[in-house]
Amino acid sequence: MNATLYAATLGTALVVGLAALAGLTIYLLDRATSRRSAVVARDPYAQASALAAQRRPPAGRSAGGGEPWRRR
C-alpha cells in the first residue's frame, strides 16, 4: 500500500468517524432536552381507578348468544 492510498484511507476513516460522532452527539443532546420538558408524574393508582370508572357493567343476557347448554 503506497503512502497516498494510506493517507486517503486514513482521512476517509477520520471523516466518517467524526460525522458519526457528531450525529451521535446531536441525537443524545436532542433526546436529553426533549426528556426534560416531558417529565410527567405518573400515579398508577389514579390511572387504575380512572380505568375502572370507565368500564361499564355487562348488558345482561344476550339474545341468542352465550351458553346454549344453560336454558332458563
LOMI-383281 format. One record per residue: residue in three letters; x negated, y negated, z of N, C-alpha, C in turn. Coordinates in Angstrom, 3 decimals, decimal comma, always signed. Example, Ala and Ser with C-alpha at 12.3 -4.5 7.8 and 13.67 -1.06 7.14 Angstrom:
! residues 2
{sefi ALA&n.px -13,190&n.py +5,690&n.pz +7,800&ca.px -12,300&ca.py +4,500&ca.pz +7,800&c.px -13,200&c.py +3,300&c.pz +7,800} $
{sefi SER&n.px -12,850&n.py +2,250&n.pz +7,080&ca.px -13,670&ca.py +1,060&ca.pz +7,140&c.px -12,900&c.py -0,030&c.pz +7,870} $
! end
This chain:
! residues 72
{sefi MET&n.px -0,861&n.py +1,170&n.pz +0,000&ca.px +0,000&ca.py +0,000&ca.pz +0,000&c.px -0,910&c.py -1,237&c.pz +0,000} $
{sefi ASN&n.px -0,722&n.py -2,080&n.pz -0,951&ca.px -1,573&ca.py -3,270&ca.pz -1,020&c.px -1,061&c.py -4,360&c.pz -0,074} $
{sefi ALA&n.px -1,819&n.py -5,392&n.pz +0,076&ca.px -1,524&ca.py -6,440&ca.pz +1,054&c.px -0,263&c.py -7,222&c.pz +0,702} $
{sefi THR&n.px +0,010&n.py -7,422&n.pz -0,569&ca.px +1,189&ca.py -8,187&ca.pz -0,976&c.px +2,474&c.py -7,442&c.pz -0,632} $
{sefi LEU&n.px +2,488&n.py -6,155&n.pz -0,940&ca.px +3,664&ca.py -5,347&ca.pz -0,630&c.px +3,863&c.py -5,226&c.pz +0,879} $
{sefi TYR&n.px +2,748&n.py -5,095&n.pz +1,598&ca.px +2,819&ca.py -5,008&ca.pz +3,057&c.px +3,380&c.py -6,303&c.pz +3,651} $
{sefi ALA&n.px +2,934&n.py -7,438&n.pz +3,165&ca.px +3,414&ca.py -8,727&ca.pz +3,663&c.px +4,882&c.py -8,936&c.pz +3,309} $
{sefi ALA&n.px +5,281&n.py -8,518&n.pz +2,112&ca.px +6,680&ca.py -8,667&ca.pz +1,711&c.px +7,592&c.py -7,782&c.pz +2,562} $
{sefi THR&n.px +7,150&n.py -6,566&n.pz +2,834&ca.px +7,940&ca.py -5,655&ca.pz +3,670&c.px +8,052&c.py -6,192&c.pz +5,091} $
{sefi LEU&n.px +6,944&n.py -6,658&n.pz +5,618&ca.px +6,945&ca.py -7,208&ca.pz +6,974&c.px +7,802&c.py -8,469&c.pz +7,057} $
{sefi GLY&n.px +7,723&n.py -9,321&n.pz +6,058&ca.px +8,534&ca.py -10,542&ca.pz +6,034&c.px +10,015&c.py -10,236&c.pz +5,923} $
{sefi THR&n.px +10,355&n.py -9,255&n.pz +5,092&ca.px +11,764&ca.py -8,861&ca.pz +4,951&c.px +12,300&c.py -8,301&c.pz +6,259} $
{sefi ALA&n.px +11,506&n.py -7,461&n.pz +6,915&ca.px +11,927&ca.py -6,896&ca.pz +8,197&c.px +12,108&c.py -7,996&c.pz +9,243} $
{sefi LEU&n.px +11,232&n.py -8,982&n.pz +9,209&ca.px +11,336&ca.py -10,090&ca.pz +10,157&c.px +12,605&c.py -10,908&c.pz +9,915} $
{sefi VAL&n.px +12,904&n.py -11,208&n.pz +8,664&ca.px +14,095&ca.py -11,999&ca.pz +8,332&c.px +15,366&c.py -11,233&c.pz +8,685} $
{sefi VAL&n.px +15,410&n.py -9,946&n.pz +8,363&ca.px +16,592&ca.py -9,135&ca.pz +8,678&c.px +16,764&c.py -9,017&c.pz +10,191} $
{sefi GLY&n.px +15,672&n.py -8,838&n.pz +10,907&ca.px +15,739&ca.py -8,755&ca.pz +12,368&c.px +16,225&c.py -10,046&c.pz +12,999} $
{sefi LEU&n.px +15,736&n.py -11,174&n.pz +12,508&ca.px +16,182&ca.py -12,466&ca.pz +13,038&c.px +17,654&c.py -12,724&c.pz +12,722} $
{sefi ALA&n.px +18,090&n.py -12,327&n.pz +11,535&ca.px +19,503&ca.py -12,504&ca.pz +11,180&c.px +20,395&c.py -11,638&c.pz +12,068} $
{sefi ALA&n.px +19,965&n.py -10,412&n.pz +12,336&ca.px +20,746&ca.py -9,535&ca.pz +13,211&c.px +20,778&c.py -10,079&c.pz +14,631} $
{sefi LEU&n.px +19,664&n.py -10,591&n.pz +15,104&ca.px +19,607&ca.py -11,168&ca.pz +16,444&c.px +20,488&c.py -12,410&c.pz +16,548} $
{sefi ALA&n.px +20,486&n.py -13,241&n.pz +15,522&ca.px +21,342&ca.py -14,432&ca.pz +15,524&c.px +22,817&c.py -14,041&c.pz +15,499} $
{sefi GLY&n.px +23,160&n.py -13,043&n.pz +14,702&ca.px +24,551&ca.py -12,582&ca.pz +14,661&c.px +25,004&c.py -12,011&c.pz +15,986} $
{sefi LEU&n.px +24,145&n.py -11,237&n.pz +16,629&ca.px +24,482&ca.py -10,674&ca.pz +17,939&c.px +24,631&c.py -11,771&c.pz +18,985} $
{sefi THR&n.px +23,764&n.py -12,773&n.pz +18,936&ca.px +23,853&ca.py -13,885&ca.pz +19,884&c.px +25,155&c.py -14,659&c.pz +19,700} $
{sefi ILE&n.px +25,520&n.py -14,933&n.pz +18,471&ca.px +26,769&ca.py -15,656&ca.pz +18,197&c.px +27,967&c.py -14,844&c.pz +18,667} $
{sefi TYR&n.px +27,951&n.py -13,540&n.pz +18,406&ca.px +29,058&ca.py -12,676&ca.pz +18,828&c.px +29,194&c.py -12,657&c.pz +20,348} $
{sefi LEU&n.px +28,082&n.py -12,495&n.pz +21,048&ca.px +28,146&ca.py -12,425&ca.pz +22,509&c.px +28,550&c.py -13,760&c.pz +23,126} $
{sefi LEU&n.px +28,075&n.py -14,864&n.pz +22,567&ca.px +28,483&ca.py -16,173&ca.pz +23,083&c.px +29,967&c.py -16,426&c.pz +22,846} $
{sefi ASP&n.px +30,464&n.py -16,048&n.pz +21,688&ca.px +31,885&ca.py -16,220&ca.pz +21,394&c.px +32,731&c.py -15,360&c.pz +22,315} $
{sefi ARG&n.px +32,281&n.py -14,159&n.pz +22,563&ca.px +33,023&ca.py -13,256&ca.pz +23,452&c.px +33,030&c.py -13,783&c.pz +24,885} $
{sefi ALA&n.px +31,904&n.py -14,326&n.pz +25,338&ca.px +31,827&ca.py -14,852&ca.pz +26,698&c.px +32,716&c.py -16,079&c.pz +26,867} $
{sefi THR&n.px +32,760&n.py -16,958&n.pz +25,873&ca.px +33,585&ca.py -18,158&ca.pz +26,003&c.px +35,067&c.py -17,836&c.pz +25,889} $
{sefi SER&n.px +35,422&n.py -16,839&n.pz +25,095&ca.px +36,845&ca.py -16,506&ca.pz +24,973&c.px +37,342&c.py -15,765&c.pz +26,204} $
{sefi ARG&n.px +36,470&n.py -15,072&n.pz +26,903&ca.px +36,893&ca.py -14,373&ca.pz +28,123&c.px +37,139&c.py -15,339&c.pz +29,271} $
{sefi ARG&n.px +36,369&n.py -16,406&n.pz +29,339&ca.px +36,532&ca.py -17,340&ca.pz +30,448&c.px +37,899&c.py -18,012&c.pz +30,436} $
{sefi SER&n.px +38,394&n.py -18,335&n.pz +29,263&ca.px +39,663&ca.py -19,048&ca.pz +29,183&c.px +40,855&c.py -18,112&c.pz +29,302} $
{sefi ALA&n.px +40,637&n.py -16,825&n.pz +29,126&ca.px +41,753&ca.py -15,881&ca.pz +29,112&c.px +41,838&c.py -15,046&c.pz +30,386} $
{sefi VAL&n.px +41,327&n.py -15,562&n.pz +31,490&ca.px +41,390&ca.py -14,809&ca.pz +32,735&c.px +42,796&c.py -14,929&c.pz +33,304} $
{sefi VAL&n.px +43,461&n.py -13,792&n.pz +33,428&ca.px +44,827&ca.py -13,767&ca.pz +33,933&c.px +44,866&c.py -12,822&c.pz +35,122} $
{sefi ALA&n.px +45,457&n.py -13,271&n.pz +36,211&ca.px +45,586&ca.py -12,414&ca.pz +37,383&c.px +46,707&c.py -11,419&c.pz +37,149} $
{sefi ARG&n.px +46,374&n.py -10,138&n.pz +37,210&ca.px +47,369&ca.py -9,091&ca.pz +36,994&c.px +47,903&c.py -8,613&c.pz +38,328} $
{sefi ASP&n.px +49,186&n.py -8,435&n.pz +38,385&ca.px +49,822&ca.py -7,853&ca.pz +39,553&c.px +50,588&c.py -6,621&c.pz +39,086} $
{sefi PRO&n.px +50,012&n.py -5,428&n.pz +39,255&ca.px +50,672&ca.py -4,240&ca.pz +38,725&c.px +52,013&c.py -3,954&c.pz +39,388} $
{sefi TYR&n.px +52,168&n.py -4,330&n.pz +40,640&ca.px +53,446&ca.py -4,087&ca.pz +41,317&c.px +54,550&c.py -4,973&c.pz +40,751} $
{sefi ALA&n.px +54,210&n.py -6,218&n.pz +40,434&ca.px +55,197&ca.py -7,107&ca.pz +39,822&c.px +55,546&c.py -6,630&c.pz +38,419} $
{sefi GLN&n.px +54,566&n.py -6,125&n.pz +37,692&ca.px +54,845&ca.py -5,599&ca.pz +36,356&c.px +55,741&c.py -4,374&c.pz +36,430} $
{sefi ALA&n.px +55,492&n.py -3,501&n.pz +37,407&ca.px +56,309&ca.py -2,294&ca.pz +37,546&c.px +57,735&c.py -2,635&c.pz +37,954} $
{sefi SER&n.px +57,900&n.py -3,590&n.pz +38,844&ca.px +59,261&ca.py -3,952&ca.pz +39,250&c.px +60,008&c.py -4,653&c.pz +38,114} $
{sefi ALA&n.px +59,305&n.py -5,429&n.pz +37,312&ca.px +59,948&ca.py -6,062&ca.pz +36,158&c.px +60,359&c.py -5,013&c.pz +35,132} $
{sefi LEU&n.px +59,534&n.py -3,995&n.pz +34,948&ca.px +59,878&ca.py -2,920&ca.pz +34,027&c.px +61,064&c.py -2,122&c.pz +34,548} $
{sefi ALA&n.px +61,105&n.py -1,875&n.pz +35,847&ca.px +62,232&ca.py -1,140&ca.pz +36,428&c.px +63,520&c.py -1,947&c.pz +36,333} $
{sefi ALA&n.px +63,428&n.py -3,257&n.pz +36,414&ca.px +64,624&ca.py -4,090&ca.pz +36,312&c.px +65,157&c.py -4,117&c.pz +34,888} $
{sefi GLN&n.px +64,297&n.py -3,892&n.pz +33,905&ca.px +64,734&ca.py -3,908&ca.pz +32,512&c.px +65,429&c.py -2,618&c.pz +32,111} $
{sefi ARG&n.px +65,172&n.py -1,534&n.pz +32,820&ca.px +65,763&ca.py -0,249&ca.pz +32,448&c.px +67,248&c.py -0,244&c.pz +32,757} $
{sefi ARG&n.px +68,007&n.py +0,329&n.pz +31,854&ca.px +69,448&ca.py +0,389&ca.pz +32,035&c.px +69,848&c.py +1,767&c.pz +32,529} $
{sefi PRO&n.px +70,921&n.py +1,860&n.pz +33,254&ca.px +71,394&ca.py +3,182&ca.pz +33,670&c.px +71,918&c.py +3,942&c.pz +32,456} $
{sefi PRO&n.px +71,926&n.py +5,275&n.pz +32,506&ca.px +72,440&ca.py +6,036&ca.pz +31,366&c.px +73,911&c.py +5,749&c.pz +31,120} $
{sefi ALA&n.px +74,317&n.py +5,875&n.pz +29,879&ca.px +75,678&ca.py +5,516&ca.pz +29,486&c.px +76,703&c.py +6,566&c.pz +29,894} $
{sefi GLY&n.px +76,277&n.py +7,715&n.pz +30,311&ca.px +77,213&ca.py +8,775&ca.pz +30,694&c.px +77,156&c.py +9,917&c.pz +29,709} $
{sefi ARG&n.px +78,201&n.py +10,727&n.pz +29,694&ca.px +78,224&ca.py +11,861&ca.pz +28,765&c.px +78,322&c.py +11,353&c.pz +27,339} $
{sefi SER&n.px +77,507&n.py +11,936&n.pz +26,505&ca.px +77,591&ca.py +11,565&ca.pz +25,099&c.px +78,617&c.py +12,459&c.pz +24,426} $
{sefi ALA&n.px +79,270&n.py +11,946&n.pz +23,442&ca.px +80,319&ca.py +12,706&ca.pz +22,763&c.px +79,690&c.py +13,696&c.pz +21,799} $
{sefi GLY&n.px +79,811&n.py +14,960&n.pz +22,100&ca.px +79,341&ca.py +15,996&ca.pz +21,195&c.px +77,888&c.py +16,380&c.pz +21,359} $
{sefi GLY&n.px +77,106&n.py +15,652&n.pz +22,092&ca.px +75,705&ca.py +15,996&ca.pz +22,252&c.px +75,417&c.py +16,502&c.pz +23,647} $
{sefi GLY&n.px +74,186&n.py +16,740&n.pz +23,919&ca.px +73,809&ca.py +17,128&ca.pz +25,266&c.px +73,696&c.py +18,623&c.pz +25,434} $
{sefi GLU&n.px +74,317&n.py +19,170&n.pz +26,470&ca.px +74,184&ca.py +20,577&ca.pz +26,819&c.px +75,423&c.py +21,333&c.pz +26,371} $
{sefi PRO&n.px +75,365&n.py +22,090&n.pz +25,283&ca.px +76,560&ca.py +22,771&ca.pz +24,777&c.px +76,992&c.py +23,938&c.pz +25,658} $
{sefi TRP&n.px +76,121&n.py +24,478&n.pz +26,474&ca.px +76,488&ca.py +25,613&ca.pz +27,318&c.px +77,238&c.py +25,188&c.pz +28,565} $
{sefi ARG&n.px +77,220&n.py +23,922&n.pz +28,879&ca.px +77,885&ca.py +23,443&ca.pz +30,080&c.px +79,172&c.py +22,732&c.pz +29,678} $
{sefi ARG&n.px +80,296&n.py +23,408&n.pz +29,830&ca.px +81,597&ca.py +22,818&ca.pz +29,470&c.px +82,311&c.py +22,377&c.pz +30,737} $
{sefi ARG&n.px +82,923&n.py +21,220&n.pz +30,678&ca.px +83,645&ca.py +20,721&ca.pz +31,853&c.px +85,103&c.py +20,619&c.pz +31,568} $
! end
